[in-house]
C-alpha cells in the first residue's frame, strides 16, 4: 500500500473537496492528484528512478505539498528540510544522501550556492530563475495521467534527518507502511476521521507537520497550512475554518495558549490537541484545561525513528500528569539496564521499541547508509531509543532522561528530566533545561538554565530552594542561570550540547 494511492482514491471519491488550504488558495483532492501526476511524470522523464532522493528545501506551501505527493507517486524519497538550514548543513545533507535533485526557492539561492552542490544534482526552483528548472513549467510539461504503478517493494517513502543535537544528523528511512500504520493507529485510537479539519502550524519538514500531511492523504481530511507559526494568526484560522484538531509541540502550545488567554478566544470548533516533541509541562496542561476545557489533550511519546510508541489520553492527563502514557496498540516497549537486562517496575532503564520488523509498522527501517549506527540502534528486532524511562505499577511510561544527558554526581544518578519538572512547578519559570557541569568533589554537578515568564522575577537561590519540596537534596541544581531564551536547533528542540559547552565557563563566573 502506497500513500499516493490513497490520495488518488480520495481524489476519485471527493475530487472537489479541499485537500489543502493555504491562505486564500485551496487545492482540492482532484487538483492535487492531477498536479502531482504531472510532476511525477515530468521527473521520471528527466531520469528520476525509484529509490532516488530529492531534497525539498522549501517552506510550507502548496508547491511543497504537490512535490511530496509527486515524489511518492514516482517512487522517490522526499527529504524535507527547513528553510533555516544553512549552506554547510545543506552541503552535509547532500553529501550524505546523494540526491537526484534539490527543490528550493529564491530565498535559499545564496545558501545553495554556498553549499557548492555536485554538478550532477538537478536544481529545481519554485520561481523562474537562471539557477534551475522552473517548477511550474516542469509540472505543466508532465502528463496528467497516473504514472506507472509501483511494485510492492521497495517500500521506502522518505528520509527524515534527526535533529543532530549530539552530533551529525542521521537519515532515518521511513516506509509507506511506517507512515500509514502510524496514522491509522493514531486516528483509530484518537477518534480522528476524514470529517475533521486539521491544521499544520509547524514546518512540514518537521515530523509533526509531515504527519498531518499524511493524515490528509490517508484519511481524505482537509488540512489548513500556515506559512509559519504566529499565535494571533493561528487563533484566527482556527475560528475561520472551524479547525477541529491541532497538532503541535509544547513550545507552540505555550505561545498559542498565551494568545488565547490574552484575547479570550473560545475556539468552539476545536475538540482535540495532540502534542509531541519535548516533555509537556504539567503547569501548561493545567492552564490549557482551565482556558479550553472542551479541548481534549493527547500527549504522544514520538520520535523520527519510532513513530508514536506511547500516548496519554485526555482522561489520563490529571491521573498521570507527568507520564507519556501507555504503549500504543501493536507496540512493545521494554526497559533495559546497561547489560541489556530488563529492569524491575519503577526502575529506570533505556527504552527499547518493537513493532513488527523494522519498516513494517511503527519503527523505521534503518538509517540511510549508516551500518555502524544501525548496528548500535537495532538489536534483535528491537530499536534502542537512547531515552531513559520507567514504568509505574499501572503500566504508564515516564521519560526521565536521555542516556547521554544523565548526570553522575558523587556516584549517584541524577536524571535531568526529574530536576526540570521540579523547576517547572515554580510559578516564575517559563522553560528550563538541566545539564551536567564539572565538579572537583563529585565529578559532575547539576546545572540548570531557566527562562522566566515575562514580567516575573526570581533569583537562583529562590528557584533552587523551591526544588527542596520536590526532589532529594543531592538532585537540586548546584548552579542555576537565567537566560532570555534557551538555545534551540532548527527543529525547535533545546540544544543541551550548547548548554553543556558553556556550563564550565558559567560556573567559573560564579567564583
Buried (B, 14 or more C-beta within 10 A) or exposed (E): EBBBBBBBBBBEEBBEBBBBBBEEEBBBBBBBBBBBBBBBBBBBEBEBEBEBBBBBBBBBBBBBBBBBBBBBBBBBBBBBBBBBBEBEBBBBBBEBBBBBBBBBBEEBBEBBEEBEBEEEBBBBBBEEBEBBBBBEEBBEBBEEEBBEEBEEEBBBBBBBBBBBBBEEBBBBBBBBBBBBBBBEBBBEBBEBEBEBBBBBBBBBBBBBBBBBBBBBBBBBBBBBBBEEBBBEBBBBBBBEBBBBBBBBBBBBBBBBBBBBEEEEBEBEBBBBBBBBBBBBBBBBBEBBBEBBEEBBBBBBBBBBBBBBBBBBBBEBBEEBBBBBBBBBEEBBBBBBEEEEEEBEEEEBBBBBBBBBEBBBBBBBBBBBEBEEBBEEBBEEBBBBBBBBBBBEEEEBBBBBBBBBBBBEBEEEEBBBBBBBBBBBBBEBBBBBBBBBBEBEEBEBBBBBBBBBBEEEEBEBEEBBEBBEEBBEEEBBBBBBBBBEEBBBBBBBBBBBBBBBEBBEEBBEEEE
